[in-house]
Amino acid sequence: MKFYGTSAAEGIPNPFCSCSVCMNARHKRGPEIRRRSTFRINEQATIDLGADSFQEAIDFGDFTKLEHVLVSHTHEDHFNYMMMNVRNMAIERLNGPLHYYFTDRAYDIVDFYRQSRPIMKGMTSHLEEQGIIAFHKLEFNKPVIIAGMEVTPLRGNHRGNMGEDCANYLLKLENGKRIYYGVDTGWYFPETFQALENVTLDVLISECTFGLTSGRGTHPGGHLDAYSCMELFHTLFEQGTLHKGSQIYLTHINHFTSTHADLVEWFAQQDFPCSITVAYDGLSI
């Protein structure tokens, strides 16, 4: 598993921004550089194909064997629609379509692309007919088997372009390990905590969008920060979802207040029984 992109929508450095975090990233580079969100589960499957997925494929591994894209929600930094046509322009590619999975109202965007000729040059239906892409609708809290994994979308506290709740993904791998990808969510909904009550996680991948930004409250909506992350981790530990052997990775980080080094230092000082790693682009699990 590999983090292809670990930033929020603006990326770090934001190309238009001269804040201290962005200037630091331009100077130090390395893990301070963050591309938009994509998480490669394995060669066959990914969560999101973000706005920087073309460059990510060059830097971290191509998509020649990719078959399944679990879409978290319809914001452009997570769903880069042009990648559908990029696959169409491949001279040699896998037989069969690239499968896109949307949850709840996020699936409504499919008809938007089918009916809007200026988008994708009016080619969306053509790409479906030719077997280049295929669209599927998932239901929250209902597990399905995709690429040999049991995949269960749970509801995140974050709204996409179609008014949908973001899909966070509970994965049970073929080896039995359980991973939760909770990115683009504020404080979890009660139903999400309940769904995770009887689950023991090996890996939790959590957003930490606002980093060390203070004053957002312990239970913010939309996005988490370092302080609400720790509150969340304690809650999940108390209900048994996290345990001493669980590994936590932080991703989806913006440029508001914190460099990568700032976050690494702060989380290293926290008294918590699970290891917490601030992810960076190219980090493998």
TORLUMRO-651251 format. One line per 5 residues: number of its first residue (from 1); for each residue x, z, y of N, C-alpha, C. Coordinates in nm, 2 decimals, padded with zeros to 4 digits. Atoms other than C-alpha are relative to their C-alpha. Last residue first. Example, Ala and Ser with C-alpha at 12.3 -4.5 7.8 and 13.67 -1.06 7.14 Angstrom:
<sites>
2) -00.09,00.00,-00.11,01.37,00.71,-00.11,-00.08,00.08,00.11 ~ 00.09,00.00,-00.12,01.23,00.78,-00.45,00.09,00.00,00.12
</sites>
This chain:
<sites>
285) 00.04,-00.12,00.08,00.26,00.45,00.06,00.04,-00.03,-00.14 ~ 00.06,00.01,00.14,00.45,00.18,00.26,-00.04,00.14,-00.05 ~ -00.01,-00.11,00.09,00.52,00.19,00.64,-00.07,-00.02,-00.13 ~ -00.10,00.02,00.11,00.55,-00.15,00.79,00.02,00.11,-00.09 ~ 00.02,00.13,00.06,00.38,-00.06,01.12,00.11,-00.03,-00.10
280) -00.05,00.11,-00.09,00.40,00.31,01.18,-00.01,-00.13,-00.07 ~ -00.03,00.13,00.05,00.23,00.61,01.02,00.05,-00.09,00.11 ~ 00.04,00.09,-00.10,00.25,00.97,01.15,00.04,-00.14,-00.04 ~ -00.10,00.10,-00.04,00.29,01.16,00.83,-00.07,-00.08,00.11 ~ 00.06,00.09,-00.09,00.11,01.49,00.75,00.11,-00.10,00.06
275) -00.09,00.08,-00.08,00.20,01.68,00.44,-00.07,-00.09,00.09 ~ -00.02,00.14,00.04,-00.07,01.92,00.33,00.11,-00.07,00.09 ~ -00.06,00.01,00.13,-00.06,02.30,00.36,00.03,-00.14,-00.05 ~ 00.10,00.06,00.08,-00.10,02.31,00.74,00.06,-00.03,-00.14 ~ 00.00,-00.08,00.13,00.09,02.51,01.00,-00.12,-00.05,-00.08
270) 00.13,-00.06,00.05,00.15,02.25,01.27,00.01,00.07,-00.13 ~ 00.01,-00.14,-00.04,00.50,02.21,01.42,-00.13,00.06,-00.05 ~ -00.10,-00.07,00.08,00.58,01.88,01.24,-00.02,00.15,00.03 ~ 00.06,-00.03,00.14,00.25,01.75,01.38,00.10,00.07,-00.09 ~ 00.12,-00.09,-00.01,00.38,01.79,01.74,-00.05,00.03,-00.14
265) -00.05,-00.14,-00.03,00.73,01.64,01.67,-00.12,00.10,00.00 ~ -00.08,-00.05,00.11,00.59,01.33,01.49,00.04,00.14,00.03 ~ 00.10,-00.04,00.10,00.33,01.28,01.77,00.07,00.06,-00.13 ~ 00.08,-00.12,-00.05,00.59,01.29,02.05,-00.09,00.05,-00.11 ~ -00.08,-00.11,00.02,00.82,01.05,01.85,-00.07,00.13,00.05
260) -00.01,-00.04,00.15,00.54,00.80,01.81,00.08,00.12,-00.01 ~ -00.08,00.09,00.07,00.48,00.81,02.19,00.00,00.04,-00.15 ~ -00.10,-00.05,00.10,00.18,01.00,02.32,00.08,-00.12,-00.06 ~ -00.08,-00.12,-00.03,-00.05,01.00,02.62,00.13,00.01,-00.08 ~ 00.05,-00.08,-00.11,-00.29,00.70,02.65,00.11,00.11,00.04
255) -00.12,-00.02,-00.08,-00.10,00.44,02.44,-00.03,00.10,00.11 ~ 00.00,00.07,-00.13,-00.34,00.43,02.15,00.12,00.04,00.09 ~ -00.05,-00.09,-00.10,-00.30,00.53,01.78,00.01,-00.08,00.13 ~ 00.09,00.04,-00.10,-00.50,00.37,01.49,00.03,00.09,00.13 ~ -00.02,00.14,-00.04,-00.29,00.56,01.22,-00.10,-00.02,00.12
250) 00.07,00.02,-00.12,-00.22,00.90,01.08,00.02,-00.14,00.05 ~ -00.07,00.09,-00.09,-00.13,00.96,00.72,-00.09,-00.03,00.12 ~ 00.08,00.05,-00.12,-00.23,01.26,00.52,00.09,-00.09,00.08 ~ -00.08,00.05,-00.11,-00.10,01.34,00.17,-00.08,-00.06,00.11 ~ 00.05,00.11,-00.08,-00.29,01.57,-00.06,00.10,-00.05,00.10
245) -00.07,00.12,00.04,-00.09,01.80,-00.30,-00.05,-00.13,00.08 ~ -00.14,-00.01,-00.04,-00.20,02.12,-00.12,00.08,-00.13,-00.04 ~ -00.06,-00.11,00.07,-00.57,02.02,-00.14,00.15,00.00,00.03 ~ -00.15,00.00,-00.01,-00.80,01.81,00.07,00.05,00.12,-00.08 ~ -00.03,00.14,00.00,-01.17,01.76,-00.03,00.15,-00.03,00.01
240) -00.06,00.05,00.12,-01.20,02.12,-00.12,00.03,-00.15,-00.01 ~ 00.10,00.04,00.10,-01.45,02.23,00.14,00.05,-00.06,-00.12 ~ 00.09,-00.11,00.04,-01.19,02.44,00.32,-00.11,-00.04,-00.09 ~ -00.07,-00.09,00.10,-00.94,02.16,00.31,-00.09,00.11,-00.04 ~ -00.01,00.07,00.13,-01.18,01.91,00.47,00.07,00.08,-00.11
235) 00.13,00.01,00.05,-01.26,02.15,00.75,00.00,-00.06,-00.14 ~ 00.03,-00.14,00.05,-00.89,02.23,00.81,-00.14,00.00,-00.06 ~ -00.08,-00.02,00.13,-00.82,01.85,00.82,-00.03,00.14,-00.05 ~ 00.05,00.07,00.12,-01.10,01.80,01.07,00.07,00.03,-00.13 ~ 00.13,-00.07,00.03,-00.98,02.07,01.31,-00.07,-00.07,-00.12
230) -00.04,-00.12,00.07,-00.63,01.92,01.28,-00.13,00.08,-00.03 ~ -00.05,00.03,00.13,-00.77,01.58,01.37,00.03,00.12,-00.08 ~ 00.11,00.01,00.08,-00.96,01.72,01.66,00.03,-00.04,-00.14 ~ 00.07,-00.14,00.01,-00.64,01.84,01.81,-00.12,-00.01,-00.09 ~ -00.08,-00.09,00.09,-00.44,01.52,01.74,-00.07,00.13,-00.02
225) -00.13,-00.02,-00.06,-00.72,01.29,01.88,00.08,00.10,-00.09 ~ -00.07,-00.13,00.01,-01.03,01.15,01.71,00.13,00.00,00.09 ~ -00.14,00.00,00.05,-01.24,00.85,01.81,00.05,00.15,00.00 ~ -00.07,00.12,-00.02,-01.61,00.76,01.87,00.14,-00.01,-00.06 ~ 00.05,00.12,00.06,-01.75,01.10,01.90,00.09,-00.11,00.03
220) 00.03,00.11,-00.09,-01.55,01.42,01.98,-00.07,-00.12,-00.08 ~ 00.08,00.09,00.08,-01.58,01.74,01.77,-00.04,-00.13,00.08 ~ -00.04,00.00,00.14,-01.31,01.97,01.89,-00.07,-00.09,-00.08 ~ 00.09,-00.09,00.08,-01.35,01.88,02.26,00.05,-00.01,-00.15 ~ 00.10,00.08,00.06,-01.19,01.59,02.45,-00.10,00.08,-00.09
215) 00.13,-00.01,-00.07,-00.99,01.80,02.69,-00.11,-00.08,-00.06 ~ 00.07,-00.12,00.01,-00.64,01.70,02.57,-00.14,-00.01,00.07 ~ 00.10,-00.01,-00.12,-00.49,01.37,02.50,-00.08,00.12,-00.02 ~ -00.01,-00.13,-00.06,-00.21,01.43,02.24,-00.08,00.01,00.13 ~ -00.12,-00.07,00.01,-00.30,01.13,02.02,-00.01,00.14,00.07
210) -00.03,-00.05,-00.13,-00.61,00.95,02.14,00.12,00.10,00.00 ~ 00.00,00.10,-00.11,-00.65,00.73,01.84,00.05,00.06,00.13 ~ -00.04,-00.10,-00.10,-00.56,00.97,01.56,00.01,-00.07,00.13 ~ -00.03,00.05,-00.14,-00.73,00.77,01.28,00.05,00.12,00.08 ~ 00.09,-00.04,-00.11,-00.71,00.92,00.94,00.05,-00.06,00.13
205) -00.05,00.07,-00.11,-00.56,00.80,00.61,-00.10,00.02,00.11 ~ 00.09,00.01,-00.11,-00.63,01.07,00.35,00.07,-00.08,00.11 ~ -00.05,00.05,-00.13,-00.44,01.04,00.02,-00.12,-00.01,00.10 ~ -00.14,00.00,00.01,-00.49,01.22,-00.31,00.06,-00.04,00.13 ~ -00.08,00.11,-00.05,-00.84,01.32,-00.22,00.15,00.01,-00.03
200) -00.13,-00.06,-00.02,-01.06,01.55,-00.43,00.09,-00.12,00.04 ~ -00.11,00.09,00.01,-01.42,01.44,-00.39,00.13,00.07,00.03 ~ -00.04,00.00,00.15,-01.72,01.67,-00.45,00.11,-00.10,-00.03 ~ -00.01,-00.14,00.05,-01.76,01.75,-00.08,00.05,00.01,-00.14 ~ -00.14,-00.03,00.04,-01.67,01.40,00.04,00.01,00.14,-00.06
195) -00.05,00.10,00.10,-02.03,01.27,00.04,00.14,00.03,-00.05 ~ 00.07,-00.03,00.13,-02.14,01.59,00.22,00.05,-00.10,-00.11 ~ -00.05,-00.12,00.05,-01.88,01.55,00.50,-00.06,00.03,-00.14 ~ -00.13,00.04,00.05,-02.00,01.19,00.54,00.07,00.12,-00.06 ~ 00.02,00.07,00.13,-02.37,01.30,00.55,00.14,-00.05,-00.05
190) 00.03,-00.09,00.11,-02.28,01.56,00.82,-00.01,-00.07,-00.14 ~ 00.15,-00.03,00.01,-02.13,01.28,01.04,-00.02,00.10,-00.12 ~ 00.08,00.06,00.11,-01.75,01.30,01.07,-00.15,00.04,00.01 ~ 00.03,-00.11,00.10,-01.60,01.38,01.41,-00.10,-00.05,-00.10 ~ -00.02,-00.13,-00.06,-01.50,01.05,01.57,-00.02,00.11,-00.10
185) 00.11,-00.10,00.02,-01.46,00.75,01.36,00.04,00.11,00.09 ~ 00.11,00.03,-00.10,-01.25,00.43,01.39,-00.12,00.09,-00.04 ~ -00.06,00.05,-00.12,-01.03,00.49,01.08,-00.12,-00.06,00.08 ~ 00.09,-00.04,-00.11,-01.12,00.71,00.79,00.05,-00.04,00.14 ~ -00.05,00.07,-00.12,-00.96,00.54,00.49,-00.10,00.03,00.11
180) 00.10,00.02,-00.10,-01.01,00.78,00.20,00.06,-00.06,00.13 ~ -00.05,00.01,-00.13,-00.79,00.75,-00.11,-00.12,-00.02,00.10 ~ 00.11,00.02,-00.10,-00.86,00.86,-00.46,00.06,00.00,00.14 ~ -00.02,-00.06,-00.13,-00.62,00.81,-00.75,-00.11,-00.03,00.10 ~ 00.08,-00.12,-00.02,-00.77,00.72,-01.08,00.03,00.07,00.13
175) -00.07,-00.12,00.06,-00.50,00.47,-01.19,-00.07,00.13,00.02 ~ 00.01,00.01,00.14,-00.75,00.18,-01.12,00.08,00.11,-00.07 ~ -00.08,00.11,00.05,-00.79,00.30,-00.77,-00.01,00.00,-00.15 ~ -00.06,-00.05,00.12,-01.08,00.50,-00.64,00.07,-00.11,-00.07 ~ -00.06,00.08,00.11,-01.13,00.41,-00.28,00.04,00.08,-00.12
170) -00.05,-00.09,00.10,-01.35,00.58,-00.01,00.04,-00.09,-00.12 ~ 00.00,00.03,00.14,-01.38,00.35,00.28,00.06,00.10,-00.09 ~ -00.12,-00.06,00.05,-01.49,00.41,00.64,00.00,-00.01,-00.15 ~ -00.02,-00.04,00.14,-01.75,00.17,00.76,00.14,00.06,-00.02 ~ -00.12,00.05,00.06,-01.82,00.17,01.14,00.00,00.05,-00.15
165) -00.10,-00.11,00.02,-02.18,00.24,01.24,00.12,-00.06,-00.08 ~ -00.01,-00.06,00.13,-02.34,-00.09,01.35,00.09,00.13,00.01 ~ 00.07,-00.13,00.00,-02.45,-00.18,01.70,00.01,00.08,-00.13 ~ 00.14,00.03,00.04,-02.35,-00.54,01.64,-00.09,00.13,00.00 ~ 00.07,00.10,-00.09,-02.03,-00.50,01.84,-00.14,-00.03,-00.03
160) -00.06,00.13,-00.01,-01.92,-00.19,01.65,-00.08,-00.09,00.09 ~ 00.09,00.11,00.00,-02.02,00.18,01.69,00.07,-00.13,00.02 ~ -00.06,00.10,-00.10,-01.81,00.48,01.59,-00.09,-00.12,-00.01 ~ 00.07,-00.03,-00.13,-01.90,00.80,01.39,00.06,-00.09,00.11 ~ -00.08,-00.06,-00.10,-01.81,00.66,01.05,-00.07,00.01,00.13
155) 00.04,00.03,-00.14,-02.06,00.61,00.76,00.10,00.07,00.10 ~ 00.06,-00.11,-00.05,-01.91,00.59,00.41,-00.01,-00.02,00.16 ~ 00.00,-00.01,-00.15,-01.83,00.27,00.23,-00.08,00.13,00.04 ~ 00.13,-00.06,-00.05,-01.77,00.33,-00.15,00.02,00.01,00.15 ~ 00.00,-00.01,-00.14,-01.51,00.11,-00.33,-00.14,00.05,00.05
150) 00.13,-00.04,-00.04,-01.43,00.15,-00.69,00.00,00.03,00.15 ~ 00.02,-00.13,-00.06,-01.12,-00.06,-00.74,-00.15,00.04,00.01 ~ -00.03,-00.11,00.09,-01.05,-00.34,-00.98,-00.02,00.14,00.05 ~ -00.14,00.01,00.03,-01.04,-00.60,-00.70,00.04,00.11,-00.09 ~ -00.07,00.11,-00.07,-01.38,-00.49,-00.58,00.14,00.01,-00.04
145) -00.13,00.03,00.05,-01.62,-00.26,-00.79,00.06,-00.13,00.07 ~ -00.01,00.13,00.06,-01.91,-00.12,-00.59,00.14,-00.02,-00.05 ~ -00.13,00.05,00.04,-02.01,00.23,-00.48,-00.01,-00.14,-00.07 ~ 00.02,00.07,00.13,-02.32,00.29,-00.28,00.13,-00.06,-00.05 ~ 00.01,-00.10,00.11,-02.28,00.55,00.00,-00.02,-00.06,-00.14
140) -00.07,-00.13,-00.02,-02.33,00.29,00.28,-00.03,00.09,-00.12 ~ 00.09,-00.11,-00.05,-02.45,-00.04,00.15,00.08,00.13,00.01 ~ -00.01,-00.12,00.08,-02.24,-00.36,00.12,-00.09,00.11,00.06 ~ 00.05,-00.12,-00.07,-02.32,-00.71,00.24,00.01,00.12,-00.09 ~ 00.07,-00.09,00.08,-02.11,-01.00,00.12,-00.04,00.12,00.08
135) 00.04,-00.12,-00.06,-01.97,-01.31,00.29,-00.09,00.09,-00.09 ~ 00.12,-00.05,00.05,-01.77,-01.59,00.13,-00.03,00.13,00.07 ~ 00.04,-00.14,-00.03,-01.49,-01.80,00.27,-00.13,00.03,-00.07 ~ -00.12,-00.05,-00.06,-01.31,-02.13,00.17,-00.02,00.15,00.03 ~ -00.06,-00.11,00.08,-01.57,-02.22,-00.09,00.12,00.05,00.06
130) -00.12,00.05,00.06,-01.65,-02.56,00.08,00.07,00.11,-00.09 ~ 00.04,00.10,00.10,-02.01,-02.45,00.15,00.12,-00.05,-00.08 ~ 00.07,-00.06,00.12,-01.89,-02.13,00.31,-00.03,-00.10,-00.11 ~ -00.10,-00.07,00.07,-01.63,-02.31,00.53,-00.07,00.07,-00.12 ~ -00.08,00.10,00.08,-01.90,-02.56,00.63,00.10,00.08,-00.08
125) 00.07,00.04,00.11,-02.13,-02.27,00.73,00.07,-00.10,-00.09 ~ 00.01,-00.11,00.09,-01.86,-02.13,00.95,-00.08,-00.04,-00.12 ~ -00.04,00.03,00.14,-01.75,-02.46,01.10,-00.04,00.11,-00.10 ~ 00.12,00.03,00.07,-01.93,-02.48,01.44,00.03,-00.01,-00.15 ~ 00.03,00.14,-00.01,-01.59,-02.50,01.61,-00.12,-00.04,-00.08
120) -00.06,00.07,00.12,-01.51,-02.15,01.49,-00.03,-00.15,00.00 ~ -00.08,-00.09,00.07,-01.74,-02.01,01.77,00.05,-00.07,-00.13 ~ -00.13,-00.02,-00.06,-01.86,-02.28,02.00,00.09,00.09,-00.07 ~ -00.09,00.11,00.01,-02.12,-02.38,01.74,00.13,00.02,00.08 ~ -00.07,00.02,-00.13,-02.29,-02.05,01.73,00.11,-00.10,-00.02
115) 00.08,00.06,-00.10,-02.54,-02.04,01.44,00.06,-00.04,00.13 ~ 00.06,00.12,00.06,-02.32,-01.96,01.14,-00.08,-00.08,00.11 ~ -00.10,00.10,00.01,-02.11,-01.72,01.35,-00.06,-00.13,-00.06 ~ -00.04,00.03,-00.13,-02.41,-01.52,01.47,00.11,-00.12,-00.01 ~ 00.09,00.10,-00.05,-02.55,-01.53,01.12,00.04,-00.05,00.14
110) -00.02,00.12,00.08,-02.24,-01.35,00.99,-00.09,-00.11,00.05 ~ -00.09,00.09,-00.07,-02.25,-01.10,01.28,00.02,-00.13,-00.08 ~ 00.07,00.09,-00.09,-02.56,-00.95,01.13,00.09,-00.10,00.07 ~ 00.03,00.13,00.07,-02.35,-00.82,00.84,-00.07,-00.09,00.09 ~ -00.12,00.08,-00.02,-02.22,-00.54,01.08,-00.02,-00.14,-00.06
105) 00.03,00.10,-00.11,-02.58,-00.41,01.07,00.12,-00.09,00.03 ~ 00.12,-00.03,-00.09,-02.52,-00.24,00.73,-00.01,-00.11,00.11 ~ 00.09,-00.11,00.04,-02.17,-00.29,00.58,-00.11,00.01,00.11 ~ 00.05,-00.07,-00.12,-01.96,-00.61,00.59,-00.11,00.10,-00.05 ~ 00.10,-00.10,00.03,-01.74,-00.75,00.31,-00.04,00.08,00.12
100) 00.01,-00.10,-00.11,-01.54,-01.07,00.35,-00.12,00.09,-00.03 ~ 00.13,-00.08,-00.01,-01.44,-01.26,00.04,00.01,00.10,00.11 ~ -00.04,-00.13,-00.05,-01.17,-01.53,00.07,-00.13,00.08,00.03 ~ 00.01,-00.03,-00.14,-01.31,-01.81,-00.14,00.08,00.13,00.03 ~ 00.10,-00.10,-00.03,-01.20,-01.95,-00.48,00.01,00.05,00.15
95) 00.14,00.05,00.03,-00.89,-02.12,-00.59,-00.10,00.11,00.03 ~ 00.07,-00.05,00.12,-00.58,-01.97,-00.42,-00.14,-00.08,-00.01 ~ 00.05,-00.14,-00.01,-00.42,-02.18,-00.15,-00.06,00.04,-00.13 ~ 00.02,-00.05,00.13,-00.22,-02.50,-00.09,-00.04,00.14,00.01 ~ -00.01,00.12,00.08,-00.25,-02.70,00.23,-00.02,00.04,-00.15
90) -00.10,-00.01,00.09,-00.38,-02.40,00.43,00.00,-00.12,-00.09 ~ -00.10,00.10,-00.03,-00.60,-02.51,00.72,00.12,00.02,-00.10 ~ 00.05,00.14,00.02,-00.91,-02.34,00.58,00.11,-00.10,00.02 ~ 00.00,00.02,00.14,-00.72,-02.01,00.56,-00.04,-00.14,-00.04 ~ -00.14,00.01,00.04,-00.65,-02.04,00.93,00.01,-00.02,-00.15
85) -00.04,00.14,-00.01,-01.02,-02.11,00.97,00.15,-00.02,-00.03 ~ 00.08,00.08,00.10,-01.11,-01.77,00.83,00.04,-00.14,00.01 ~ -00.07,00.01,00.13,-00.82,-01.61,01.02,-00.08,-00.07,-00.11 ~ -00.07,00.12,00.02,-01.00,-01.71,01.34,00.08,-00.01,-00.13 ~ 00.08,00.10,00.07,-01.26,-01.43,01.29,00.09,-00.13,-00.02
80) -00.05,00.12,-00.06,-01.01,-01.15,01.36,-00.06,-00.13,-00.06 ~ 00.06,00.12,00.07,-01.21,-00.85,01.26,00.04,-00.12,00.08 ~ 00.01,-00.02,00.14,-01.03,-00.52,01.34,-00.05,-00.12,-00.08 ~ -00.14,-00.04,00.05,-00.90,-00.57,01.69,00.00,00.03,-00.15 ~ -00.10,00.11,00.02,-01.21,-00.78,01.76,00.14,00.04,-00.05
75) -00.09,00.00,-00.12,-01.46,-00.50,01.70,00.11,-00.10,-00.03 ~ -00.02,00.14,-00.06,-01.69,-00.60,01.41,00.08,00.00,00.13 ~ 00.10,00.03,-00.09,-01.66,-00.30,01.18,00.04,-00.12,00.08 ~ 00.05,-00.13,-00.05,-01.46,-00.17,00.89,-00.11,-00.01,00.10 ~ 00.01,00.00,-00.14,-01.43,-00.51,00.72,-00.06,00.14,00.04
70) 00.10,-00.10,-00.03,-01.31,-00.49,00.36,-00.01,00.02,00.15 ~ -00.02,-00.06,-00.13,-01.12,-00.82,00.31,-00.12,00.10,00.02 ~ 00.11,-00.09,-00.04,-01.09,-00.95,-00.05,00.04,00.07,00.14 ~ 00.13,00.05,00.04,-00.89,-01.24,-00.20,-00.12,00.08,00.06 ~ 00.11,-00.08,-00.05,-00.53,-01.21,-00.07,-00.14,-00.06,-00.03
65) 00.08,-00.06,00.12,-00.28,-01.38,-00.29,-00.12,00.08,00.04 ~ 00.02,00.11,00.10,-00.13,-01.61,-00.02,-00.08,00.04,-00.12 ~ 00.14,-00.02,00.06,-00.18,-01.34,00.24,-00.03,-00.11,-00.10 ~ 00.10,00.10,-00.02,00.19,-01.31,00.35,-00.13,00.03,-00.07 ~ 00.05,00.06,00.13,00.40,-01.00,00.36,-00.12,-00.09,00.02
60) 00.01,-00.10,00.10,00.53,-00.75,00.63,-00.05,-00.06,-00.14 ~ -00.08,-00.12,00.00,00.66,-00.94,00.93,00.00,00.08,-00.13 ~ -00.14,00.05,-00.01,00.52,-01.29,00.88,00.09,00.12,-00.02 ~ -00.03,00.07,00.13,00.18,-01.15,00.76,00.14,-00.05,00.00 ~ -00.02,-00.10,00.11,00.18,-00.91,01.05,00.04,-00.06,-00.13
55) -00.13,-00.04,-00.01,00.22,-01.20,01.29,00.04,00.11,-00.10 ~ -00.09,00.11,00.02,-00.10,-01.36,01.17,00.15,00.04,00.01 ~ -00.02,00.02,00.15,-00.28,-01.03,01.13,00.09,-00.12,-00.02 ~ -00.14,00.04,00.02,-00.23,-00.94,01.50,00.03,-00.03,-00.14 ~ -00.04,00.10,-00.10,-00.60,-00.93,01.60,00.14,-00.05,-00.02
50) 00.01,-00.02,-00.14,-00.69,-00.75,01.28,00.05,-00.11,00.09 ~ -00.10,00.10,-00.04,-00.77,-00.85,00.92,00.00,00.00,00.15 ~ -00.01,00.07,-00.13,-00.95,-00.54,00.81,00.11,-00.10,00.00 ~ 00.10,-00.05,-00.09,-00.90,-00.32,00.50,00.03,-00.06,00.14 ~ -00.04,-00.07,-00.12,-00.70,-00.53,00.26,-00.12,00.06,00.07
45) 00.10,-00.06,-00.09,-00.73,-00.66,-00.09,00.06,00.07,00.12 ~ 00.13,00.06,00.01,-00.56,-00.88,-00.35,-00.09,00.04,00.11 ~ -00.01,00.15,-00.03,-00.19,-00.82,-00.28,-00.14,-00.06,00.01 ~ -00.08,00.06,00.09,-00.26,-00.44,-00.25,00.01,-00.15,00.03 ~ 00.02,-00.09,00.12,-00.43,-00.20,-00.02,00.09,-00.05,-00.11
40) -00.01,00.08,00.12,-00.29,-00.38,00.30,-00.01,00.10,-00.12 ~ -00.06,-00.08,00.11,-00.41,-00.19,00.60,-00.01,-00.08,-00.13 ~ 00.01,00.06,00.14,-00.47,-00.39,00.92,00.06,00.09,-00.10 ~ 00.03,-00.06,00.13,-00.52,-00.24,01.27,-00.02,-00.10,-00.11 ~ 00.14,-00.04,00.02,-00.36,-00.39,01.58,-00.03,00.02,-00.15
35) 00.09,00.12,00.00,00.02,-00.40,01.62,-00.14,00.05,-00.03 ~ 00.12,00.00,00.09,00.22,-00.09,01.71,-00.08,-00.12,00.02 ~ 00.08,00.12,-00.01,00.58,-00.08,01.85,-00.12,00.01,-00.10 ~ 00.08,-00.01,-00.13,00.71,00.28,01.88,-00.09,-00.12,00.02 ~ 00.14,-00.05,00.03,00.81,00.26,01.51,-00.08,00.02,00.12
30) 00.01,-00.07,00.13,01.11,00.03,01.60,-00.15,00.05,-00.02 ~ 00.06,00.09,00.11,01.10,-00.06,01.97,-00.01,00.08,-00.13 ~ -00.05,-00.06,00.13,01.31,00.18,02.19,-00.04,-00.08,-00.12 ~ -00.14,-00.04,-00.01,01.29,00.00,02.53,00.05,00.04,-00.14 ~ -00.08,00.12,-00.03,00.96,-00.19,02.49,00.15,00.03,-00.01
25) 00.01,00.09,00.12,00.80,00.11,02.32,00.09,-00.12,00.03 ~ -00.08,-00.06,00.11,00.92,00.35,02.60,00.00,-00.09,-00.12 ~ -00.14,00.03,-00.04,00.77,00.11,02.86,00.10,00.06,-00.10 ~ -00.03,00.14,00.02,00.44,00.12,02.68,00.14,-00.04,00.03 ~ 00.00,00.02,00.15,00.44,00.50,02.65,00.03,-00.15,-00.03
20) -00.12,-00.05,00.06,00.54,00.54,03.02,00.01,-00.02,-00.15 ~ 00.00,-00.15,00.02,00.27,00.32,03.15,00.13,00.04,-00.07 ~ -00.13,-00.05,-00.03,00.36,-00.04,03.25,00.00,00.15,-00.01 ~ -00.01,-00.14,-00.04,00.06,-00.22,03.09,00.15,00.05,00.02 ~ 00.02,-00.01,-00.14,-00.03,-00.58,03.07,00.03,00.13,00.06
15) -00.08,00.10,-00.08,00.13,-00.66,02.74,-00.03,00.01,00.15 ~ 00.10,00.09,-00.06,-00.01,-00.33,02.59,00.07,-00.10,00.09 ~ 00.05,-00.02,-00.14,00.30,-00.19,02.43,-00.11,-00.10,00.03 ~ -00.11,-00.07,-00.08,00.16,-00.07,02.20,00.13,-00.08,-00.02 ~ -00.14,00.01,00.05,-00.16,-00.24,02.10,00.10,00.08,00.08
10) -00.09,00.06,-00.10,-00.47,-00.26,02.32,00.14,-00.02,-00.06 ~ 00.03,00.14,-00.04,-00.73,-00.22,02.04,00.10,-00.06,00.09 ~ 00.14,00.02,-00.05,-00.59,00.09,01.87,00.00,-00.14,00.06 ~ 00.04,-00.03,-00.13,-00.25,00.07,01.69,-00.15,-00.01,00.02 ~ 00.03,-00.14,-00.01,-00.13,00.11,01.33,-00.05,00.03,00.15
5) 00.02,-00.03,-00.14,-00.09,-00.25,01.20,-00.06,00.14,00.02 ~ -00.04,00.12,-00.07,00.04,-00.37,00.87,-00.01,00.02,00.15 ~ 00.06,00.01,-00.14,00.03,-00.03,00.71,00.05,-00.12,00.07 ~ -00.09,00.01,-00.12,00.13,-00.08,00.35,-00.09,-00.01,00.12 ~ 00.08,00.00,-00.12,00.00,00.00,00.00,00.09,00.00,00.12
</sites>
